[in-house]
């Protein structure tokens, strides 16, 4: 998998996980709209910048970096 395919897959995976999770609190009227706005303002430029950088970055170090992030996220959940 190329670096750009990996980033695209990661973005798609995040979208599919975050959308239902984000919509669930709306059904319970427990929504922090300020937080949603802040996350959106930060995430949209982040996706654009990340996709541009990943096209120029070597695939092997990028894969290692993403693997480390996933491992650290898993450890944090324990």
mmCIF file as gemmi writes it, N, C-alpha and C atoms, coordinates in Angstrom:
data_model
loop_
_atom_site.group_PDB
_atom_site.id
_atom_site.type_symbol
_atom_site.label_atom_id
_atom_site.label_alt_id
_atom_site.label_comp_id
_atom_site.label_asym_id
_atom_site.label_entity_id
_atom_site.label_seq_id
_atom_site.pdbx_PDB_ins_code
_atom_site.Cartn_x
_atom_site.Cartn_y
_atom_site.Cartn_z
_atom_site.occupancy
_atom_site.B_iso_or_equiv
_atom_site.pdbx_formal_charge
_atom_site.auth_seq_id
_atom_site.auth_asym_id
_atom_site.pdbx_PDB_model_num
ATOM 1 N N . UNK Axp A 1 ? 0.847 -1.167 0 1 0 ? 1 A 1
ATOM 2 C CA . UNK Axp A 1 ? 0 0 0 1 0 ? 1 A 1
ATOM 3 C C . UNK Axp A 1 ? 0.901 1.241 0 1 0 ? 1 A 1
ATOM 4 N N . UNK Axp A 2 ? 0.585 2.175 -0.851 1 0 ? 2 A 1
ATOM 5 C CA . UNK Axp A 2 ? 1.36 3.409 -0.899 1 0 ? 2 A 1
ATOM 6 C C . UNK Axp A 2 ? 0.993 4.3 0.283 1 0 ? 2 A 1
ATOM 7 N N . UNK Axp A 3 ? 1.83 5.295 0.53 1 0 ? 3 A 1
ATOM 8 C CA . UNK Axp A 3 ? 1.581 6.197 1.653 1 0 ? 3 A 1
ATOM 9 C C . UNK Axp A 3 ? 0.267 6.956 1.474 1 0 ? 3 A 1
ATOM 10 N N . UNK Axp A 4 ? -0.002 7.405 0.259 1 0 ? 4 A 1
ATOM 11 C CA . UNK Axp A 4 ? -1.251 8.155 0.043 1 0 ? 4 A 1
ATOM 12 C C . UNK Axp A 4 ? -2.476 7.253 0.195 1 0 ? 4 A 1
ATOM 13 N N . UNK Axp A 5 ? -2.364 5.985 -0.214 1 0 ? 5 A 1
ATOM 14 C CA . UNK Axp A 5 ? -3.472 5.045 -0.013 1 0 ? 5 A 1
ATOM 15 C C . UNK Axp A 5 ? -3.695 4.786 1.473 1 0 ? 5 A 1
ATOM 16 N N . UNK Axp A 6 ? -2.593 4.7 2.222 1 0 ? 6 A 1
ATOM 17 C CA . UNK Axp A 6 ? -2.694 4.45 3.652 1 0 ? 6 A 1
ATOM 18 C C . UNK Axp A 6 ? -3.386 5.621 4.354 1 0 ? 6 A 1
ATOM 19 N N . UNK Axp A 7 ? -3.018 6.834 4 1 0 ? 7 A 1
ATOM 20 C CA . UNK Axp A 7 ? -3.631 8.013 4.611 1 0 ? 7 A 1
ATOM 21 C C . UNK Axp A 7 ? -5.109 8.088 4.227 1 0 ? 7 A 1
ATOM 22 N N . UNK Axp A 8 ? -5.426 7.824 2.97 1 0 ? 8 A 1
ATOM 23 C CA . UNK Axp A 8 ? -6.823 7.824 2.528 1 0 ? 8 A 1
ATOM 24 C C . UNK Axp A 8 ? -7.646 6.779 3.254 1 0 ? 8 A 1
ATOM 25 N N . UNK Axp A 9 ? -7.076 5.596 3.44 1 0 ? 9 A 1
ATOM 26 C CA . UNK Axp A 9 ? -7.76 4.53 4.166 1 0 ? 9 A 1
ATOM 27 C C . UNK Axp A 9 ? -7.975 4.934 5.615 1 0 ? 9 A 1
ATOM 28 N N . UNK Axp A 10 ? -6.979 5.564 6.22 1 0 ? 10 A 1
ATOM 29 C CA . UNK Axp A 10 ? -7.078 6.01 7.603 1 0 ? 10 A 1
ATOM 30 C C . UNK Axp A 10 ? -8.174 7.062 7.751 1 0 ? 10 A 1
ATOM 31 N N . UNK Axp A 11 ? -8.233 8.002 6.824 1 0 ? 11 A 1
ATOM 32 C CA . UNK Axp A 11 ? -9.259 9.049 6.88 1 0 ? 11 A 1
ATOM 33 C C . UNK Axp A 11 ? -10.653 8.44 6.715 1 0 ? 11 A 1
ATOM 34 N N . UNK Axp A 12 ? -10.79 7.505 5.772 1 0 ? 12 A 1
ATOM 35 C CA . UNK Axp A 12 ? -12.083 6.847 5.555 1 0 ? 12 A 1
ATOM 36 C C . UNK Axp A 12 ? -12.5 6.059 6.794 1 0 ? 12 A 1
ATOM 37 N N . UNK Axp A 13 ? -11.563 5.326 7.38 1 0 ? 13 A 1
ATOM 38 C CA . UNK Axp A 13 ? -11.839 4.544 8.58 1 0 ? 13 A 1
ATOM 39 C C . UNK Axp A 13 ? -12.282 5.454 9.726 1 0 ? 13 A 1
ATOM 40 N N . UNK Axp A 14 ? -11.583 6.56 9.894 1 0 ? 14 A 1
ATOM 41 C CA . UNK Axp A 14 ? -11.945 7.505 10.954 1 0 ? 14 A 1
ATOM 42 C C . UNK Axp A 14 ? -13.338 8.084 10.718 1 0 ? 14 A 1
ATOM 43 N N . UNK Axp A 15 ? -13.641 8.415 9.469 1 0 ? 15 A 1
ATOM 44 C CA . UNK Axp A 15 ? -14.962 8.965 9.15 1 0 ? 15 A 1
ATOM 45 C C . UNK Axp A 15 ? -16.063 7.958 9.488 1 0 ? 15 A 1
ATOM 46 N N . UNK Axp A 16 ? -15.841 6.696 9.131 1 0 ? 16 A 1
ATOM 47 C CA . UNK Axp A 16 ? -16.857 5.677 9.377 1 0 ? 16 A 1
ATOM 48 C C . UNK Axp A 16 ? -17.038 5.4 10.869 1 0 ? 16 A 1
ATOM 49 N N . UNK Axp A 17 ? -16.001 5.568 11.658 1 0 ? 17 A 1
ATOM 50 C CA . UNK Axp A 17 ? -16.127 5.366 13.1 1 0 ? 17 A 1
ATOM 51 C C . UNK Axp A 17 ? -16.686 6.587 13.82 1 0 ? 17 A 1
ATOM 52 N N . UNK Axp A 18 ? -16.254 7.756 13.408 1 0 ? 18 A 1
ATOM 53 C CA . UNK Axp A 18 ? -16.606 8.976 14.132 1 0 ? 18 A 1
ATOM 54 C C . UNK Axp A 18 ? -18.03 9.433 13.824 1 0 ? 18 A 1
ATOM 55 N N . UNK Axp A 19 ? -18.501 9.23 12.618 1 0 ? 19 A 1
ATOM 56 C CA . UNK Axp A 19 ? -19.834 9.711 12.252 1 0 ? 19 A 1
ATOM 57 C C . UNK Axp A 19 ? -20.932 9.109 13.13 1 0 ? 19 A 1
ATOM 58 N N . UNK Axp A 20 ? -21.042 7.778 13.229 1 0 ? 20 A 1
ATOM 59 C CA . UNK Axp A 20 ? -22.11 7.258 14.109 1 0 ? 20 A 1
ATOM 60 C C . UNK Axp A 20 ? -21.883 7.611 15.572 1 0 ? 20 A 1
ATOM 61 N N . UNK Axp A 21 ? -20.627 7.627 15.993 1 0 ? 21 A 1
ATOM 62 C CA . UNK Axp A 21 ? -20.321 7.97 17.375 1 0 ? 21 A 1
ATOM 63 C C . UNK Axp A 21 ? -20.673 9.419 17.661 1 0 ? 21 A 1
ATOM 64 N N . UNK Axp A 22 ? -20.458 10.296 16.706 1 0 ? 22 A 1
ATOM 65 C CA . UNK Axp A 22 ? -20.803 11.694 16.881 1 0 ? 22 A 1
ATOM 66 C C . UNK Axp A 22 ? -22.298 11.943 16.848 1 0 ? 22 A 1
ATOM 67 N N . UNK Axp A 23 ? -23.017 11.148 16.081 1 0 ? 23 A 1
ATOM 68 C CA . UNK Axp A 23 ? -24.468 11.336 15.973 1 0 ? 23 A 1
ATOM 69 C C . UNK Axp A 23 ? -25.22 10.776 17.173 1 0 ? 23 A 1
ATOM 70 N N . UNK Axp A 24 ? -24.652 9.816 17.864 1 0 ? 24 A 1
ATOM 71 C CA . UNK Axp A 24 ? -25.333 9.191 18.993 1 0 ? 24 A 1
ATOM 72 C C . UNK Axp A 24 ? -25.702 10.177 20.1 1 0 ? 24 A 1
ATOM 73 N N . UNK Axp A 25 ? -24.8 11.072 20.52 1 0 ? 25 A 1
ATOM 74 C CA . UNK Axp A 25 ? -25.199 12.013 21.576 1 0 ? 25 A 1
ATOM 75 C C . UNK Axp A 25 ? -26.337 12.944 21.174 1 0 ? 25 A 1
ATOM 76 N N . UNK Axp A 26 ? -26.526 13.186 19.886 1 0 ? 26 A 1
ATOM 77 C CA . UNK Axp A 26 ? -27.626 14.05 19.445 1 0 ? 26 A 1
ATOM 78 C C . UNK Axp A 26 ? -28.963 13.454 19.856 1 0 ? 26 A 1
ATOM 79 N N . UNK Axp A 27 ? -29.069 12.13 19.825 1 0 ? 27 A 1
ATOM 80 C CA . UNK Axp A 27 ? -30.328 11.481 20.205 1 0 ? 27 A 1
ATOM 81 C C . UNK Axp A 27 ? -30.621 11.66 21.692 1 0 ? 27 A 1
ATOM 82 N N . UNK Axp A 28 ? -29.582 11.892 22.488 1 0 ? 28 A 1
ATOM 83 C CA . UNK Axp A 28 ? -29.761 12.082 23.92 1 0 ? 28 A 1
ATOM 84 C C . UNK Axp A 28 ? -29.673 13.552 24.322 1 0 ? 28 A 1
ATOM 85 N N . UNK Axp A 29 ? -29.597 14.446 23.352 1 0 ? 29 A 1
ATOM 86 C CA . UNK Axp A 29 ? -29.523 15.895 23.576 1 0 ? 29 A 1
ATOM 87 C C . UNK Axp A 29 ? -28.353 16.271 24.481 1 0 ? 29 A 1
ATOM 88 N N . UNK Axp A 30 ? -27.26 15.565 24.305 1 0 ? 30 A 1
ATOM 89 C CA . UNK Axp A 30 ? -26.077 15.819 25.114 1 0 ? 30 A 1
ATOM 90 C C . UNK Axp A 30 ? -24.93 16.192 24.171 1 0 ? 30 A 1
ATOM 91 N N . UNK Axp A 31 ? -25.031 17.367 23.566 1 0 ? 31 A 1
ATOM 92 C CA . UNK Axp A 31 ? -24.076 17.76 22.541 1 0 ? 31 A 1
ATOM 93 C C . UNK Axp A 31 ? -23.373 19.045 22.957 1 0 ? 31 A 1
ATOM 94 N N . UNK Axp A 32 ? -22.07 19.042 22.854 1 0 ? 32 A 1
ATOM 95 C CA . UNK Axp A 32 ? -21.27 20.228 23.106 1 0 ? 32 A 1
ATOM 96 C C . UNK Axp A 32 ? -20.902 20.805 21.734 1 0 ? 32 A 1
ATOM 97 N N . UNK Axp A 33 ? -21.699 21.745 21.244 1 0 ? 33 A 1
ATOM 98 C CA . UNK Axp A 33 ? -21.509 22.281 19.894 1 0 ? 33 A 1
ATOM 99 C C . UNK Axp A 33 ? -20.21 23.063 19.759 1 0 ? 33 A 1
ATOM 100 N N . UNK Axp A 34 ? -19.767 23.684 20.825 1 0 ? 34 A 1
ATOM 101 C CA . UNK Axp A 34 ? -18.485 24.395 20.799 1 0 ? 34 A 1
ATOM 102 C C . UNK Axp A 34 ? -17.341 23.413 20.555 1 0 ? 34 A 1
ATOM 103 N N . UNK Axp A 35 ? -17.389 22.281 21.224 1 0 ? 35 A 1
ATOM 104 C CA . UNK Axp A 35 ? -16.366 21.252 21.027 1 0 ? 35 A 1
ATOM 105 C C . UNK Axp A 35 ? -16.415 20.704 19.605 1 0 ? 35 A 1
ATOM 106 N N . UNK Axp A 36 ? -17.597 20.476 19.071 1 0 ? 36 A 1
ATOM 107 C CA . UNK Axp A 36 ? -17.732 19.99 17.696 1 0 ? 36 A 1
ATOM 108 C C . UNK Axp A 36 ? -17.131 20.999 16.72 1 0 ? 36 A 1
ATOM 109 N N . UNK Axp A 37 ? -17.409 22.267 16.941 1 0 ? 37 A 1
ATOM 110 C CA . UNK Axp A 37 ? -16.847 23.305 16.075 1 0 ? 37 A 1
ATOM 111 C C . UNK Axp A 37 ? -15.334 23.345 16.14 1 0 ? 37 A 1
ATOM 112 N N . UNK Axp A 38 ? -14.789 23.271 17.354 1 0 ? 38 A 1
ATOM 113 C CA . UNK Axp A 38 ? -13.341 23.285 17.511 1 0 ? 38 A 1
ATOM 114 C C . UNK Axp A 38 ? -12.69 22.072 16.854 1 0 ? 38 A 1
ATOM 115 N N . UNK Axp A 39 ? -13.29 20.912 17.014 1 0 ? 39 A 1
ATOM 116 C CA . UNK Axp A 39 ? -12.747 19.707 16.381 1 0 ? 39 A 1
ATOM 117 C C . UNK Axp A 39 ? -12.796 19.808 14.861 1 0 ? 39 A 1
ATOM 118 N N . UNK Axp A 40 ? -13.873 20.353 14.338 1 0 ? 40 A 1
ATOM 119 C CA . UNK Axp A 40 ? -13.998 20.501 12.893 1 0 ? 40 A 1
ATOM 120 C C . UNK Axp A 40 ? -12.987 21.498 12.34 1 0 ? 40 A 1
ATOM 121 N N . UNK Axp A 41 ? -12.826 22.607 13.04 1 0 ? 41 A 1
ATOM 122 C CA . UNK Axp A 41 ? -11.878 23.627 12.595 1 0 ? 41 A 1
ATOM 123 C C . UNK Axp A 41 ? -10.453 23.063 12.588 1 0 ? 41 A 1
ATOM 124 N N . UNK Axp A 42 ? -10.138 22.22 13.543 1 0 ? 42 A 1
ATOM 125 C CA . UNK Axp A 42 ? -8.801 21.635 13.595 1 0 ? 42 A 1
ATOM 126 C C . UNK Axp A 42 ? -8.61 20.452 12.684 1 0 ? 42 A 1
ATOM 127 N N . UNK Axp A 43 ? -9.636 19.646 12.492 1 0 ? 43 A 1
ATOM 128 C CA . UNK Axp A 43 ? -9.46 18.403 11.736 1 0 ? 43 A 1
ATOM 129 C C . UNK Axp A 43 ? -9.46 18.615 10.226 1 0 ? 43 A 1
ATOM 130 N N . UNK Axp A 44 ? -10.245 19.536 9.734 1 0 ? 44 A 1
ATOM 131 C CA . UNK Axp A 44 ? -10.313 19.733 8.277 1 0 ? 44 A 1
ATOM 132 C C . UNK Axp A 44 ? -8.971 20.208 7.709 1 0 ? 44 A 1
ATOM 133 N N . UNK Axp A 45 ? -8.339 21.237 8.276 1 0 ? 45 A 1
ATOM 134 C CA . UNK Axp A 45 ? -7.011 21.598 7.765 1 0 ? 45 A 1
ATOM 135 C C . UNK Axp A 45 ? -5.985 20.483 7.996 1 0 ? 45 A 1
ATOM 136 N N . UNK Axp A 46 ? -6.134 19.749 9.091 1 0 ? 46 A 1
ATOM 137 C CA . UNK Axp A 46 ? -5.221 18.641 9.367 1 0 ? 46 A 1
ATOM 138 C C . UNK Axp A 46 ? -5.279 17.567 8.295 1 0 ? 46 A 1
ATOM 139 N N . UNK Axp A 47 ? -6.475 17.249 7.844 1 0 ? 47 A 1
ATOM 140 C CA . UNK Axp A 47 ? -6.635 16.25 6.783 1 0 ? 47 A 1
ATOM 141 C C . UNK Axp A 47 ? -6.004 16.748 5.486 1 0 ? 47 A 1
ATOM 142 N N . UNK Axp A 48 ? -6.23 17.999 5.161 1 0 ? 48 A 1
ATOM 143 C CA . UNK Axp A 48 ? -5.678 18.557 3.918 1 0 ? 48 A 1
ATOM 144 C C . UNK Axp A 48 ? -4.152 18.569 3.973 1 0 ? 48 A 1
ATOM 145 N N . UNK Axp A 49 ? -3.596 19.036 5.083 1 0 ? 49 A 1
ATOM 146 C CA . UNK Axp A 49 ? -2.136 19.092 5.213 1 0 ? 49 A 1
ATOM 147 C C . UNK Axp A 49 ? -1.549 17.69 5.217 1 0 ? 49 A 1
ATOM 148 N N . UNK Axp A 50 ? -2.167 16.773 5.939 1 0 ? 50 A 1
ATOM 149 C CA . UNK Axp A 50 ? -1.659 15.402 6.018 1 0 ? 50 A 1
ATOM 150 C C . UNK Axp A 50 ? -1.674 14.719 4.672 1 0 ? 50 A 1
ATOM 151 N N . UNK Axp A 51 ? -2.698 14.949 3.881 1 0 ? 51 A 1
ATOM 152 C CA . UNK Axp A 51 ? -2.758 14.304 2.565 1 0 ? 51 A 1
ATOM 153 C C . UNK Axp A 51 ? -1.683 14.858 1.634 1 0 ? 51 A 1
ATOM 154 N N . UNK Axp A 52 ? -1.384 16.145 1.741 1 0 ? 52 A 1
ATOM 155 C CA . UNK Axp A 52 ? -0.329 16.725 0.904 1 0 ? 52 A 1
ATOM 156 C C . UNK Axp A 52 ? 1.056 16.257 1.334 1 0 ? 52 A 1
ATOM 157 N N . UNK Axp A 53 ? 1.286 16.172 2.632 1 0 ? 53 A 1
ATOM 158 C CA . UNK Axp A 53 ? 2.585 15.712 3.137 1 0 ? 53 A 1
ATOM 159 C C . UNK Axp A 53 ? 2.804 14.241 2.819 1 0 ? 53 A 1
ATOM 160 N N . UNK Axp A 54 ? 1.764 13.436 2.937 1 0 ? 54 A 1
ATOM 161 C CA . UNK Axp A 54 ? 1.926 11.99 2.728 1 0 ? 54 A 1
ATOM 162 C C . UNK Axp A 54 ? 2.315 11.657 1.292 1 0 ? 54 A 1
ATOM 163 N N . UNK Axp A 55 ? 1.93 12.492 0.356 1 0 ? 55 A 1
ATOM 164 C CA . UNK Axp A 55 ? 2.293 12.245 -1.036 1 0 ? 55 A 1
ATOM 165 C C . UNK Axp A 55 ? 3.795 12.453 -1.265 1 0 ? 55 A 1
ATOM 166 N N . UNK Axp A 56 ? 4.433 13.255 -0.411 1 0 ? 56 A 1
ATOM 167 C CA . UNK Axp A 56 ? 5.856 13.549 -0.572 1 0 ? 56 A 1
ATOM 168 C C . UNK Axp A 56 ? 6.732 12.777 0.404 1 0 ? 56 A 1
ATOM 169 N N . UNK Axp A 57 ? 6.139 12.136 1.395 1 0 ? 57 A 1
ATOM 170 C CA . UNK Axp A 57 ? 6.875 11.461 2.453 1 0 ? 57 A 1
ATOM 171 C C . UNK Axp A 57 ? 7.103 10 2.072 1 0 ? 57 A 1
ATOM 172 N N . UNK Axp A 58 ? 8.266 9.418 2.361 1 0 ? 58 A 1
ATOM 173 C CA . UNK Axp A 58 ? 8.496 8.003 2.055 1 0 ? 58 A 1
ATOM 174 C C . UNK Axp A 58 ? 7.52 7.104 2.808 1 0 ? 58 A 1
ATOM 175 N N . UNK Axp A 59 ? 7.078 6.047 2.162 1 0 ? 59 A 1
ATOM 176 C CA . UNK Axp A 59 ? 6.028 5.193 2.722 1 0 ? 59 A 1
ATOM 177 C C . UNK Axp A 59 ? 6.498 4.438 3.963 1 0 ? 59 A 1
ATOM 178 N N . UNK Axp A 60 ? 7.706 3.931 3.969 1 0 ? 60 A 1
ATOM 179 C CA . UNK Axp A 60 ? 8.152 3.086 5.078 1 0 ? 60 A 1
ATOM 180 C C . UNK Axp A 60 ? 8.155 3.82 6.427 1 0 ? 60 A 1
ATOM 181 N N . UNK Axp A 61 ? 8.778 5.008 6.542 1 0 ? 61 A 1
ATOM 182 C CA . UNK Axp A 61 ? 8.715 5.706 7.841 1 0 ? 61 A 1
ATOM 183 C C . UNK Axp A 61 ? 7.288 6.11 8.219 1 0 ? 61 A 1
ATOM 184 N N . UNK Axp A 62 ? 6.475 6.449 7.233 1 0 ? 62 A 1
ATOM 185 C CA . UNK Axp A 62 ? 5.102 6.843 7.512 1 0 ? 62 A 1
ATOM 186 C C . UNK Axp A 62 ? 4.316 5.67 8.094 1 0 ? 62 A 1
ATOM 187 N N . UNK Axp A 63 ? 4.514 4.49 7.52 1 0 ? 63 A 1
ATOM 188 C CA . UNK Axp A 63 ? 3.836 3.298 8.039 1 0 ? 63 A 1
ATOM 189 C C . UNK Axp A 63 ? 4.282 3.007 9.467 1 0 ? 63 A 1
ATOM 190 N N . UNK Axp A 64 ? 5.569 3.155 9.73 1 0 ? 64 A 1
ATOM 191 C CA . UNK Axp A 64 ? 6.074 2.93 11.083 1 0 ? 64 A 1
ATOM 192 C C . UNK Axp A 64 ? 5.496 3.919 12.079 1 0 ? 64 A 1
ATOM 193 N N . UNK Axp A 65 ? 5.412 5.171 11.678 1 0 ? 65 A 1
ATOM 194 C CA . UNK Axp A 65 ? 4.857 6.207 12.544 1 0 ? 65 A 1
ATOM 195 C C . UNK Axp A 65 ? 3.392 5.917 12.853 1 0 ? 65 A 1
ATOM 196 N N . UNK Axp A 66 ? 2.621 5.551 11.838 1 0 ? 66 A 1
ATOM 197 C CA . UNK Axp A 66 ? 1.197 5.241 12.057 1 0 ? 66 A 1
ATOM 198 C C . UNK Axp A 66 ? 1.062 4.01 12.947 1 0 ? 66 A 1
ATOM 199 N N . UNK Axp A 67 ? 1.926 2.999 12.752 1 0 ? 67 A 1
ATOM 200 C CA . UNK Axp A 67 ? 1.882 1.804 13.595 1 0 ? 67 A 1
ATOM 201 C C . UNK Axp A 67 ? 2.162 2.154 15.054 1 0 ? 67 A 1
ATOM 202 N N . UNK Axp A 68 ? 3.136 3.029 15.286 1 0 ? 68 A 1
ATOM 203 C CA . UNK Axp A 68 ? 3.445 3.457 16.657 1 0 ? 68 A 1
ATOM 204 C C . UNK Axp A 68 ? 2.26 4.19 17.274 1 0 ? 68 A 1
ATOM 205 N N . UNK Axp A 69 ? 1.619 5.058 16.506 1 0 ? 69 A 1
ATOM 206 C CA . UNK Axp A 69 ? 0.441 5.775 17.017 1 0 ? 69 A 1
ATOM 207 C C . UNK Axp A 69 ? -0.688 4.816 17.386 1 0 ? 69 A 1
ATOM 208 N N . UNK Axp A 70 ? -0.895 3.802 16.559 1 0 ? 70 A 1
ATOM 209 C CA . UNK Axp A 70 ? -1.952 2.831 16.829 1 0 ? 70 A 1
ATOM 210 C C . UNK Axp A 70 ? -1.628 2.022 18.085 1 0 ? 70 A 1
ATOM 211 N N . UNK Axp A 71 ? -0.376 1.62 18.219 1 0 ? 71 A 1
ATOM 212 C CA . UNK Axp A 71 ? 0.031 0.853 19.4 1 0 ? 71 A 1
ATOM 213 C C . UNK Axp A 71 ? -0.136 1.701 20.665 1 0 ? 71 A 1
ATOM 214 N N . UNK Axp A 72 ? 0.314 2.959 20.624 1 0 ? 72 A 1
ATOM 215 C CA . UNK Axp A 72 ? 0.178 3.837 21.787 1 0 ? 72 A 1
ATOM 216 C C . UNK Axp A 72 ? -1.293 4.085 22.136 1 0 ? 72 A 1
ATOM 217 N N . UNK Axp A 73 ? -2.123 4.225 21.115 1 0 ? 73 A 1
ATOM 218 C CA . UNK Axp A 73 ? -3.568 4.41 21.366 1 0 ? 73 A 1
ATOM 219 C C . UNK Axp A 73 ? -4.159 3.178 22.041 1 0 ? 73 A 1
ATOM 220 N N . UNK Axp A 74 ? -3.745 2.004 21.578 1 0 ? 74 A 1
ATOM 221 C CA . UNK Axp A 74 ? -4.222 0.765 22.191 1 0 ? 74 A 1
ATOM 222 C C . UNK Axp A 74 ? -3.775 0.616 23.637 1 0 ? 74 A 1
ATOM 223 N N . UNK Axp A 75 ? -2.516 0.972 23.895 1 0 ? 75 A 1
ATOM 224 C CA . UNK Axp A 75 ? -1.999 0.899 25.271 1 0 ? 75 A 1
ATOM 225 C C . UNK Axp A 75 ? -2.75 1.868 26.168 1 0 ? 75 A 1
ATOM 226 N N . UNK Axp A 76 ? -3.036 3.053 25.649 1 0 ? 76 A 1
ATOM 227 C CA . UNK Axp A 76 ? -3.748 4.049 26.443 1 0 ? 76 A 1
ATOM 228 C C . UNK Axp A 76 ? -5.159 3.569 26.801 1 0 ? 76 A 1
ATOM 229 N N . UNK Axp A 77 ? -5.771 2.774 25.925 1 0 ? 77 A 1
ATOM 230 C CA . UNK Axp A 77 ? -7.123 2.273 26.195 1 0 ? 77 A 1
ATOM 231 C C . UNK Axp A 77 ? -7.141 1.186 27.274 1 0 ? 77 A 1
ATOM 232 N N . UNK Axp A 78 ? -5.989 0.587 27.524 1 0 ? 78 A 1
ATOM 233 C CA . UNK Axp A 78 ? -5.947 -0.479 28.55 1 0 ? 78 A 1
ATOM 234 C C . UNK Axp A 78 ? -6.061 0.056 29.913 1 0 ? 78 A 1
